[in-house]
Amino acid sequence: MSDYQHHWKDGTPVHLPLGKIVCVGRNYAEHARELNNPVPDEPLLFIKPASSAVHITRPLQAPRDQGEVHFETELAVLIGRPLTHASAREVEAAILGYGLALDLTLRDVQSKLKEKGQPWERAKAFDGACPLSPFVPAEKLPEGNIHFTLDVNGQRQQTGDTDDMLNPILPLIAHMSKHFTL
């Protein structure tokens, strides 16, 4: 069980329970090609459990006996009300804020699971596999592209832009809501 609590960037708590953590695999063509994966025809969705969520400032804890841990910075979207079969307009009205998530993956475990055609949860859903930053209220972000970076020990490891997403944010979340209540 996670003791994670959403917070705003100013440190105040967001009074919402932790809901589903719905993730999208291969949503950046360049990253899919780096891993020799095909670019999917439709969003590749998977869910991380609540126990994977931790505050980004906590020390990372990943299983140490299961191979290398890979990390990717992702956009996190905080949704303030339930969405089911939502339109892009309904999604936009429900978004409270944006933050960043660190998607931790046991890459060796994932490769073995993929070879067998099995789900990825053992590789992506372990306790602490989804560190989350504080959120910025949606109205405080300018419209358009969100640029983000990841530095590890002072060295730039990743840069990203939401403009490079294969599936843009609003239609992507609308698509998710057709499969899961968000």
N, CA and C of each residue as an Amber inpcrd file, in Angstrom:
protein
   546
   0.8440000  -1.1800000   0.0000000   0.0000000   0.0000000   0.0000000
   0.8900000   1.2440000   0.0000000   0.5500000   2.1910000  -0.8280000
   1.3410000   3.4060000  -0.9560000   0.8250000   4.4870000  -0.0120000
   1.7380000   5.2790000   0.5320000   1.3290000   6.4330000   1.3330000
   1.4280000   7.7130000   0.5050000   1.4810000   7.5500000  -0.8020000
   1.6200000   8.6810000  -1.7120000   0.4160000   9.6150000  -1.6090000
   0.6810000  10.9220000  -1.6780000  -0.3550000  11.9540000  -1.7140000
   0.0270000  12.9630000  -2.7920000  -0.9130000  13.2740000  -3.7030000
  -0.6590000  14.3250000  -4.6940000  -0.4110000  15.6520000  -3.9780000
   0.5080000  16.4530000  -4.5390000   0.7770000  17.8000000  -4.0250000
   0.8890000  18.7730000  -5.1890000   0.5570000  20.0260000  -4.9010000
   0.8190000  21.0950000  -5.8550000   2.2800000  21.5090000  -5.7180000
   2.7670000  22.2230000  -6.6960000   4.1660000  22.6510000  -6.6910000
   4.5030000  23.5050000  -5.4670000   3.5180000  24.2280000  -4.9260000
   3.7770000  25.0540000  -3.7420000   3.7760000  24.2480000  -2.4430000
   3.5920000  22.9210000  -2.5490000   3.6520000  22.0460000  -1.3860000
   2.3140000  21.7070000  -0.7580000   1.2540000  22.4040000  -1.1310000
  -0.0490000  22.0910000  -0.5470000  -0.5880000  20.7910000  -1.1380000
  -1.2780000  20.0000000  -0.3170000  -1.8050000  18.7350000  -0.8220000
  -2.9660000  18.9580000  -1.7930000  -3.0720000  18.0700000  -2.7420000
  -4.2230000  18.0180000  -3.6450000  -5.1820000  17.0300000  -3.0010000
  -6.3620000  17.4650000  -2.7110000  -7.3080000  16.6190000  -1.9840000
  -8.0770000  15.7190000  -2.9450000  -7.3440000  14.8270000  -3.5560000
  -7.8960000  13.7950000  -4.4320000  -7.2330000  12.4800000  -4.0720000
  -7.9800000  11.3990000  -4.1000000  -7.3310000  10.1060000  -3.8780000
  -6.4830000   9.7340000  -5.0910000  -5.5300000   8.8770000  -4.8670000
  -4.7390000   8.3530000  -5.9750000  -5.6220000   7.3820000  -6.7390000
  -5.8570000   7.6610000  -7.9980000  -6.6870000   6.7930000  -8.8310000
  -5.8200000   5.8820000  -9.6730000  -6.3020000   5.5820000 -10.8510000
  -5.5430000   4.7360000 -11.7720000  -4.3340000   5.4950000 -12.3070000
  -3.2620000   4.7710000 -12.4950000  -2.0950000   5.3170000 -13.1840000
  -2.0750000   4.6160000 -14.5360000  -2.6540000   5.2860000 -15.5310000
  -2.7330000   4.7140000 -16.8760000  -1.5540000   5.2550000 -17.6660000
  -0.7890000   4.3510000 -18.2370000   0.4380000   4.7060000 -18.9440000
   0.3130000   4.3540000 -20.4200000   1.1810000   4.9540000 -21.2090000
   1.1870000   4.7150000 -22.6460000   2.5900000   4.3030000 -23.0520000
   2.6990000   3.1420000 -23.6580000   3.9830000   2.6860000 -24.1690000
   4.1790000   3.1420000 -25.6030000   5.4080000   3.3970000 -25.9520000
   5.7850000   3.7290000 -27.3320000   5.0040000   4.9100000 -27.8960000
   4.8530000   5.9540000 -27.1090000   4.1330000   7.1310000 -27.5870000
   5.0640000   8.1540000 -28.2360000   6.3410000   7.8280000 -28.3080000
   7.3210000   8.6570000 -28.9990000   8.0070000   7.7610000 -30.0270000
   7.8730000   8.0800000 -31.3020000   8.4040000   7.2290000 -32.3720000
   9.9040000   7.0060000 -32.2170000  10.6390000   8.0570000 -31.8860000
  12.0970000   7.9370000 -31.7630000  12.4780000   6.9330000 -30.6780000
  11.7880000   6.9700000 -29.5440000  12.1010000   6.0410000 -28.4540000
  11.7540000   4.6050000 -28.8520000  10.6410000   4.4180000 -29.5310000
  10.2780000   3.0700000 -29.9890000  11.3780000   2.5200000 -30.8990000
  11.8700000   3.3600000 -31.8070000  12.9340000   2.9130000 -32.7160000
  14.2280000   2.6020000 -31.9610000  14.5490000   3.4090000 -30.9270000
  15.7520000   3.1520000 -30.1200000  15.7320000   1.7490000 -29.5310000
  14.5450000   1.2890000 -29.1480000  14.3980000  -0.0280000 -28.5240000
  14.0530000  -1.1170000 -29.5370000  14.1360000  -0.7830000 -30.8200000
  13.7970000  -1.7330000 -31.8910000  12.3780000  -2.2710000 -31.7470000
  11.4600000  -1.4040000 -31.3380000  10.0560000  -1.7700000 -31.2180000
   9.2730000  -1.1290000 -32.3520000   8.2640000  -1.8130000 -32.8410000
   7.4190000  -1.1760000 -33.8550000   6.6110000  -0.0390000 -33.2280000
   6.2890000   0.9440000 -34.0370000   5.4190000   2.0230000 -33.5870000
   3.9900000   1.4930000 -33.6720000   3.2410000   1.5070000 -32.5650000
   1.9050000   0.9150000 -32.5730000   0.9040000   1.7290000 -33.3960000
  -0.1110000   1.0300000 -33.9150000  -1.1730000   1.6820000 -34.6840000
  -2.1240000   2.4640000 -33.7870000  -2.2600000   2.0330000 -32.5540000
  -3.1100000   2.7250000 -31.5900000  -2.3710000   2.7620000 -30.2620000
  -2.8030000   3.6180000 -29.3370000  -2.0720000   3.7290000 -28.0690000
  -1.9290000   2.3870000 -27.3530000  -0.7270000   2.1300000 -26.8820000
  -0.4040000   0.9080000 -26.1470000  -0.5320000   1.2340000 -24.6570000
  -1.6700000   0.8510000 -24.0620000  -1.9990000   1.2350000 -22.6920000
  -1.6320000   0.1480000 -21.6990000  -1.1850000   0.5710000 -20.5320000
  -0.9920000  -0.3440000 -19.4080000  -1.2060000   0.4470000 -18.1270000
  -1.4300000  -0.2610000 -17.0350000  -1.7410000   0.3860000 -15.7630000
  -0.6920000   0.0160000 -14.7210000  -0.2960000   1.0100000 -13.9490000
   0.5650000   0.7710000 -12.7870000  -0.3180000   0.8530000 -11.5420000
  -0.0830000  -0.0060000 -10.5510000  -0.9080000   0.0370000  -9.3410000
  -0.5370000   1.2160000  -8.4420000  -1.4410000   1.5190000  -7.5130000
  -1.2000000   2.6130000  -6.5630000   0.1040000   2.4150000  -5.7970000
   0.4670000   1.1710000  -5.5230000   1.6960000   0.9050000  -4.7610000
   2.9610000   1.2940000  -5.5240000   2.8420000   1.5740000  -6.8200000
   4.0090000   2.0070000  -7.5880000   4.2750000   3.5020000  -7.4190000
   3.2840000   4.2610000  -6.9510000   3.4170000   5.7160000  -6.8250000
   4.1770000   6.0960000  -5.5590000   5.1810000   6.9340000  -5.7320000
   5.9350000   7.5130000  -4.6170000   6.2640000   8.9570000  -4.9910000
   6.5130000   9.7800000  -3.9870000   6.9020000  11.1610000  -4.2600000
   8.3110000  11.1600000  -4.8460000   8.5270000  11.9970000  -5.8210000
   9.7960000  12.0330000  -6.5690000  11.0040000  12.3200000  -5.6770000
  10.7950000  12.9410000  -4.5240000  11.9300000  13.2720000  -3.6500000
  12.3830000  12.0950000  -2.7960000  11.6110000  11.0260000  -2.7650000
  12.0150000   9.8540000  -1.9740000  13.1160000   9.0930000  -2.7070000
  14.0030000   8.4610000  -1.9750000  15.0330000   7.6570000  -2.6450000
  14.3840000   6.5620000  -3.5000000  14.9380000   6.3690000  -4.6850000
  14.4040000   5.3330000  -5.5700000  14.7210000   3.9650000  -4.9960000
  13.7190000   3.1020000  -5.0120000  13.9150000   1.7350000  -4.5380000
  13.3740000   0.7850000  -5.5930000  14.2530000   0.1330000  -6.2770000
  13.8700000  -0.8390000  -7.2950000  14.4990000  -2.1710000  -6.9290000
  13.8850000  -3.2670000  -7.3450000  14.4950000  -4.5730000  -7.0800000
  15.9210000  -4.5990000  -7.6260000  16.8500000  -5.0240000  -6.8250000
  18.2640000  -5.0120000  -7.2220000  18.7340000  -6.3350000  -7.8170000
  17.8980000  -7.3400000  -7.7540000  18.3190000  -8.6690000  -8.1980000
  17.6650000  -9.0860000  -9.5150000  17.1230000  -8.1150000 -10.2730000
  16.3980000  -8.4740000 -11.4900000  16.9070000  -7.7370000 -12.7210000
  18.1520000  -7.3470000 -12.6860000  18.7450000  -6.7080000 -13.8540000
  18.6700000  -5.1920000 -13.7910000  19.0400000  -4.6090000 -14.9040000
  19.1540000  -3.1600000 -15.0060000  17.7880000  -2.4770000 -14.9240000
  17.7770000  -1.3230000 -14.2570000  16.5670000  -0.5090000 -14.1680000
  16.7150000   0.6580000 -15.1450000  15.7850000   0.7550000 -16.0760000
  15.7630000   1.8860000 -17.0060000  14.7600000   2.9030000 -16.5070000
  14.9270000   4.1380000 -16.9240000  14.0310000   5.2030000 -16.4830000
  13.7100000   6.1000000 -17.6590000  12.4890000   6.5820000 -17.6750000
  12.0450000   7.5370000 -18.6850000  11.1740000   8.5660000 -17.9880000
  11.3930000   9.8250000 -18.3040000  10.5310000  10.8740000 -17.7880000
   9.3020000  10.9520000 -18.6740000   8.1490000  11.0370000 -18.0370000
   6.8770000  11.0920000 -18.7560000   6.0420000  12.2390000 -18.2150000
   5.1230000  12.7140000 -19.0150000   4.1630000  13.7080000 -18.5620000
   3.1170000  13.0160000 -17.6990000   2.7940000  13.6040000 -16.5530000
   1.7230000  13.1030000 -15.6860000   0.5760000  14.1100000 -15.7400000
  -0.6260000  13.6080000 -15.9220000  -1.8050000  14.4680000 -16.0140000
  -2.7170000  14.1470000 -14.8390000  -3.0530000  15.1550000 -14.0630000
  -3.9220000  15.0020000 -12.9010000  -5.3550000  15.3240000 -13.3160000
  -6.2160000  14.3310000 -13.2110000  -7.6100000  14.4730000 -13.6320000
  -8.4770000  14.6140000 -12.3860000  -9.3500000  15.6060000 -12.3930000
 -10.0980000  15.9610000 -11.2000000 -11.4790000  15.3780000 -11.0630000
 -11.9800000  14.7190000 -12.0860000 -13.3030000  14.0910000 -11.9750000
 -13.3540000  12.8760000 -12.8840000 -14.2520000  11.9470000 -12.6000000
 -14.3100000  10.7200000 -13.3980000 -14.6100000  11.0090000 -14.8700000
 -13.9400000  10.2680000 -15.7240000 -14.1610000  10.3660000 -17.1680000
 -14.4530000   8.9730000 -17.7130000 -15.5500000   8.8510000 -18.4360000
 -15.8970000   7.6080000 -19.1210000 -16.3920000   7.9780000 -20.5100000
 -15.8080000   7.3950000 -21.5350000 -16.1880000   7.6950000 -22.9230000
 -16.2350000   9.2090000 -23.1460000 -15.2030000   9.8850000 -22.7150000
 -15.1540000  11.3480000 -22.7550000 -14.6980000  11.8600000 -24.1140000
 -15.1470000  13.0510000 -24.4440000 -14.6470000  13.7630000 -25.6180000
 -13.3810000  14.5190000 -25.2090000 -12.6340000  14.9910000 -26.1930000
 -11.4380000  15.7870000 -25.8960000 -11.8130000  17.0390000 -25.1030000
 -12.9560000  17.6260000 -25.4090000 -13.4160000  18.8230000 -24.6850000
 -13.6900000  18.4880000 -23.2130000 -14.3220000  17.3410000 -22.9530000
 -14.5890000  16.9140000 -21.5720000 -13.2830000  16.6200000 -20.8330000
 -12.3360000  16.0280000 -21.5360000 -11.0230000  15.7610000 -20.9340000
 -10.3670000  17.0700000 -20.5190000 -10.3550000  18.0280000 -21.4230000
  -9.7180000  19.3110000 -21.1260000 -10.3340000  19.9610000 -19.8850000
 -11.6530000  19.8840000 -19.7500000 -12.3390000  20.4820000 -18.6010000
 -12.0310000  19.7410000 -17.3000000 -11.6570000  18.4660000 -17.3880000
 -11.3980000  17.6500000 -16.1910000  -9.9500000  17.7030000 -15.7180000
  -9.0440000  18.2180000 -16.5360000  -7.6220000  18.2470000 -16.1620000
  -7.3780000  19.3390000 -15.1280000  -6.8600000  18.9200000 -13.9720000
  -6.5220000  19.8740000 -12.9050000  -5.0900000  20.3650000 -13.0110000
  -4.1740000  19.4730000 -13.4060000  -2.7820000  19.8770000 -13.4210000
  -1.8960000  18.9140000 -14.1760000  -0.6370000  19.3330000 -14.2850000
   0.3740000  18.5470000 -14.9810000   1.6040000  18.4250000 -14.0940000
   2.2470000  17.2910000 -14.1880000   3.4960000  17.0610000 -13.4810000
   4.3600000  16.1350000 -14.3180000   5.3580000  15.5850000 -13.6830000
   6.2250000  14.6180000 -14.3490000   6.2190000  13.3220000 -13.5650000
   6.3680000  12.2470000 -14.2880000   6.4780000  10.9210000 -13.6880000
   7.7680000  10.2970000 -14.1900000   8.3530000   9.4880000 -13.3650000
   9.5170000   8.7090000 -13.7650000   9.0260000   7.2780000 -13.9290000
   9.0570000   6.7840000 -15.1510000   8.6150000   5.4200000 -15.4470000
   9.8290000   4.5070000 -15.3150000   9.8720000   3.7550000 -14.2150000
  10.9850000   2.8260000 -13.9840000  10.6200000   1.4640000 -14.5540000
  11.5770000   0.8410000 -15.2300000  11.3430000  -0.4440000 -15.8850000
  12.5100000  -1.3790000 -15.6380000  12.1950000  -2.5960000 -15.2350000
  13.2030000  -3.6610000 -15.1690000  13.3160000  -4.2080000 -16.5900000
  14.2460000  -3.6620000 -17.3600000  14.3040000  -3.9250000 -18.8000000
  14.5790000  -5.3950000 -19.1200000  15.4470000  -6.0720000 -18.3610000
  15.7110000  -7.4960000 -18.6220000  14.4550000  -8.3210000 -18.3940000
  13.7430000  -8.0130000 -17.3260000  12.4930000  -8.7250000 -17.0240000
  11.4810000  -8.4590000 -18.1300000  11.3740000  -7.2050000 -18.5580000
  10.4190000  -6.8620000 -19.6080000  10.7390000  -7.6070000 -20.9060000
  12.0120000  -7.6730000 -21.2680000  12.3980000  -8.3730000 -22.5060000
  11.9830000  -9.8370000 -22.4650000  12.1980000 -10.4880000 -21.3290000
  11.8080000 -11.9010000 -21.1940000  10.2960000 -12.0640000 -21.2750000
   9.5670000 -11.1560000 -20.6540000   8.1020000 -11.2200000 -20.7000000
   7.5930000 -11.0000000 -22.1210000   8.1860000 -10.0340000 -22.8300000
   7.7720000  -9.7590000 -24.2070000   8.0270000 -10.9660000 -25.1050000
   9.1820000 -11.6260000 -24.9140000   9.4980000 -12.8220000 -25.7100000
   8.4310000 -13.8950000 -25.5560000   7.8690000 -13.9960000 -24.3500000
   6.8570000 -15.0140000 -24.0630000   5.4400000 -14.5170000 -24.3420000
   5.3020000 -13.2700000 -24.7970000   3.9810000 -12.7070000 -25.0520000
   3.1870000 -12.4500000 -23.7830000   3.8930000 -12.2370000 -22.6770000
   3.2320000 -12.0360000 -21.3870000   3.1440000 -10.5470000 -21.0440000
   2.2210000 -10.1980000 -20.1360000   2.1000000  -8.7950000 -19.7130000
   3.3770000  -8.3020000 -19.0360000   3.5090000  -6.9760000 -18.9590000
   4.7310000  -6.3440000 -18.4690000   4.7070000  -5.9860000 -16.9920000
   3.6330000  -6.2550000 -16.2780000   3.5120000  -5.7440000 -14.9080000
   4.7110000  -6.0460000 -14.0220000   5.2630000  -7.2300000 -14.1040000
   6.4150000  -7.5510000 -13.2480000   7.5910000  -6.6190000 -13.5170000
   7.6670000  -6.0740000 -14.7160000   8.7740000  -5.1940000 -15.0850000
   8.4870000  -3.7220000 -14.8200000   7.2180000  -3.3360000 -14.7820000
   6.8740000  -1.9170000 -14.7300000   6.0060000  -1.5130000 -13.5420000
   5.5100000  -2.4710000 -12.7610000   4.5100000  -2.1440000 -11.7380000
   4.9670000  -2.4700000 -10.3190000   6.2550000  -2.6470000 -10.1280000
   6.7510000  -2.9620000  -8.7840000   6.5770000  -1.7510000  -7.8640000
   6.6190000  -1.9790000  -6.5710000   6.4830000  -0.8920000  -5.5960000
   7.5310000   0.1850000  -5.8760000   7.0900000   1.4180000  -5.9850000
   8.0070000   2.5300000  -6.2260000   8.3580000   2.7540000  -7.6810000
   7.7090000   2.0570000  -8.6170000   8.0560000   2.1420000 -10.0390000
   7.5510000   3.4070000 -10.7220000   6.8540000   4.2720000  -9.9650000
   6.3030000   5.4810000 -10.5810000   6.4690000   6.7000000  -9.6690000
   7.7040000   7.1940000  -9.5180000   7.8780000   8.4430000  -8.7770000
   7.1650000   9.5920000  -9.5010000   6.4420000  10.3980000  -8.7260000
   5.6640000  11.5070000  -9.2850000   6.1110000  12.8320000  -8.6820000
   6.1970000  13.8420000  -9.5320000   6.5350000  15.1930000  -9.0820000
   5.2860000  15.8690000  -8.5230000   5.4640000  17.0200000  -7.8720000
   4.3010000  17.8500000  -7.5730000   3.6710000  18.3190000  -8.8970000
   2.4290000  18.7410000  -8.8160000   1.6930000  19.1620000 -10.0070000
   1.6060000  20.6810000 -10.0950000   1.5310000  21.1640000 -11.3270000
   1.3070000  22.5730000 -11.6220000  -0.1400000  22.6840000 -12.0860000
  -0.9220000  23.6180000 -11.5290000  -2.3030000  23.7630000 -11.9860000
  -2.3590000  24.0000000 -13.5000000  -3.3100000  23.3700000 -14.1560000
  -3.4120000  23.4410000 -15.6160000  -3.4710000  24.8820000 -16.1100000
  -4.1780000  25.7430000 -15.3870000  -4.3300000  27.1280000 -15.8520000
  -3.0310000  27.9230000 -15.7500000  -2.0250000  27.3880000 -15.0510000
  -0.7430000  28.0950000 -14.9040000   0.2400000  27.7520000 -16.0250000
  -0.0870000  26.7420000 -16.8210000   0.8020000  26.3650000 -17.9240000
   0.3290000  27.0230000 -19.2110000   1.2560000  27.5270000 -20.0100000
   0.8420000  28.0880000 -21.2950000   0.3350000  26.9770000 -22.2150000
  -0.5290000  27.3470000 -23.1240000  -1.0440000  26.3890000 -24.1130000
   0.1100000  25.8860000 -24.9750000  -0.0290000  24.6770000 -25.4710000
   0.9360000  24.1680000 -26.4310000   1.9300000  23.1930000 -25.8420000
   3.0850000  23.1410000 -26.4550000   4.1250000  22.1760000 -26.1250000
   4.6060000  22.3040000 -24.6810000   4.8280000  21.1450000 -24.0650000
   5.4680000  21.1040000 -22.7490000   6.8320000  20.4530000 -22.9480000
   7.8780000  21.1830000 -22.6060000   9.2530000  20.6900000 -22.7330000
   9.7090000  20.2140000 -21.3580000  10.3570000  19.0490000 -21.3160000
  10.8560000  18.5480000 -20.0350000  12.2170000  17.9070000 -20.2250000
  12.9730000  17.8450000 -19.1340000  14.3110000  17.2510000 -19.1640000
  14.4970000  16.3760000 -17.9340000  15.4710000  15.4990000 -18.0100000
  15.8650000  14.6810000 -16.8670000  17.3780000  14.7360000 -16.7530000
  17.8480000  15.2030000 -15.6030000  19.2720000  15.2130000 -15.2980000
  19.5220000  14.2180000 -14.1750000  20.5590000  13.4160000 -14.3090000
  20.9600000  12.4720000 -13.2740000  22.3930000  12.8160000 -12.8880000
  22.5850000  13.1450000 -11.6260000  23.9090000  13.5270000 -11.1220000
  24.5430000  14.6150000 -11.9840000  23.7230000  15.6120000 -12.3560000
  24.2240000  16.7520000 -13.1110000  24.4000000  16.5210000 -14.5970000
  24.0560000  15.3460000 -15.0880000  24.2190000  15.0490000 -16.5120000
  22.8560000  14.8640000 -17.1690000  22.6490000  15.5260000 -18.2900000
  21.3920000  15.4390000 -19.0290000  21.2370000  14.0290000 -19.5920000
  20.1510000  13.3810000 -19.2250000  19.8680000  12.0170000 -19.6760000
  18.7310000  11.9650000 -20.6900000  17.8160000  12.9370000 -20.6000000
  16.6520000  12.8820000 -21.4770000  16.0910000  14.2800000 -21.6710000
  15.6440000  14.5470000 -22.8740000  14.8370000  15.7330000 -23.1540000
  13.5950000  15.2510000 -23.8740000  12.5230000  15.9480000 -23.6830000
  11.2850000  15.5540000 -24.3370000  10.3900000  16.7440000 -24.5790000
   9.5070000  16.5680000 -25.5330000   8.5270000  17.5800000 -25.8870000
   7.2070000  16.8850000 -26.1650000   6.1340000  17.4210000 -25.5930000
   4.8380000  16.7990000 -25.8520000   4.4430000  16.9190000 -27.3210000
   5.0180000  17.8670000 -28.0490000   4.7430000  17.9590000 -29.4890000
   5.2190000  16.7180000 -30.2370000   6.1430000  15.9580000 -29.6480000
   6.6700000  14.7560000 -30.2970000   5.8430000  13.5060000 -30.0010000
   4.8020000  13.6490000 -29.1830000   3.9650000  12.4920000 -28.8540000
   3.1980000  12.0400000 -30.0980000   3.1470000  10.7350000 -30.3230000
   2.3730000  10.2000000 -31.4400000   0.8820000  10.4410000 -31.2330000
   0.4520000  10.3820000 -29.9760000  -0.9460000  10.5910000 -29.6170000
  -1.0140000  11.8180000 -28.7200000  -1.5660000  12.9280000 -29.2030000
  -1.6410000  14.1420000 -28.3920000  -2.4720000  13.9330000 -27.1190000
  -2.2180000  14.7610000 -26.1170000  -2.7450000  14.5700000 -24.7690000
  -4.2610000  14.4120000 -24.7190000  -5.0110000  15.3710000 -25.2380000
  -6.4700000  15.3280000 -25.0750000  -7.1050000  14.1320000 -25.7800000
  -6.8010000  13.8750000 -27.0640000  -7.3840000  12.6830000 -27.6900000
  -6.8890000  11.3840000 -27.0520000  -5.6590000  11.3870000 -26.5490000
  -5.1200000  10.1930000 -25.8970000  -5.9140000   9.8650000 -24.6350000
  -6.1670000  10.8620000 -23.8040000  -6.9280000  10.6120000 -22.5770000
  -8.3700000  10.2490000 -22.9120000  -8.9390000  10.8600000 -23.9470000
 -10.2890000  10.4750000 -24.3860000 -10.2960000   8.9990000 -24.7840000
  -9.2620000   8.5610000 -25.5030000  -9.1380000   7.1470000 -25.8900000
  -9.0530000   6.2610000 -24.6500000  -8.2370000   6.6540000 -23.6840000
  -8.1250000   5.8770000 -22.4410000  -9.4910000   5.7170000 -21.7800000
 -10.2700000   6.8060000 -21.7700000 -11.5610000   6.7900000 -21.0690000
 -12.5820000   5.8770000 -21.7360000 -12.3150000   5.4590000 -22.9480000
 -13.1940000   4.4920000 -23.6180000 -12.9260000   3.0730000 -23.1210000
 -11.7770000   2.8640000 -22.4980000 -11.3890000   1.5390000 -22.0120000
 -11.4350000   1.4240000 -20.4920000 -11.1930000   2.5390000 -19.7980000
 -11.1600000   2.5550000 -18.3350000 -11.8440000   3.8330000 -17.8610000
 -12.5900000   3.7530000 -16.7740000 -13.0570000   4.9860000 -16.1410000
 -11.8510000   5.6240000 -15.4770000 -11.6180000   6.8670000 -15.8060000
 -10.4700000   7.5920000 -15.2530000 -10.9360000   8.4580000 -14.0940000
